Amino acid sequence: MKKTVGIMLVVLCALGIATLAFADIALSVNAVADSGTTLGTHAMLRCTGYNYNSAGDPWTQCTNLGATTTMSFGTLTHSLKNTAGQTTGDAGCFYGDYFFIIYLFPDCWGGKGYDLKQTTSSFSTEIRNAVVRTPVYSKDDKYSGAAAQGDLTTAEKALNPQLGVGYLARDSAEGNNRILKAKRARIVRAEYGIPPFPGTGQTRPTGWAAIEKTTLAGTYSGSVTITLTEWQ
């Protein structure tokens, strides 16, 4: 039986005067258990980009927002900052101080697996090339009181070359839209952010474009949909 459950994110971005911008992402979750695959309630963390250590534990570095349905980037900035939050220069574009980690908890049993993808998207022209989505798998993620989930198998890694690679959040092309495909329950993260121009050693997805400081004031919007489809 093929079953799909969905997560829809609505993106709102308001640009004001040349030093201010505001962005919200509202998240709604719908998961119905009618066969062997389900998508549990998500958990959302808000992280400060300039002092985040990707090798550390997000739960000790970030603010746990629980199952909230809104990601608020607050006021976008064009000031570059060091790990202490001190301004060190001008980014030359608008970007978000914060990024968000959405923890997703797919489950499966009875020999069934799941394919978790972002399947549709729509963005205002002004922001459609700036919002980045990165699927992340960590062997250290775990349920409370349980052991760490461990590495993916060789076969699972072959199914998921997209892990750790940034894509435009608007990108729903086959091969660029997968978050995780597996035959067993694995915790996975979908990370969303509005980054500045890349620094030394950093990359941005093909087609990425910054939100220019000359962008006209206004409110811009968009949406993406994440779906979990059962497979055998």
Helices and strands as residue ranges (DSSP letters): E 4-15, E 21-30, E 37-39, E 43-48, G 49-51, H 58-61, E 63-64, E 70-81, E 87-95, E 98-104, E 106-108, E 113-123, E 132-136, H 154-159, E 167-168, E 178-182, E 188-193, E 211-212, E 218-231
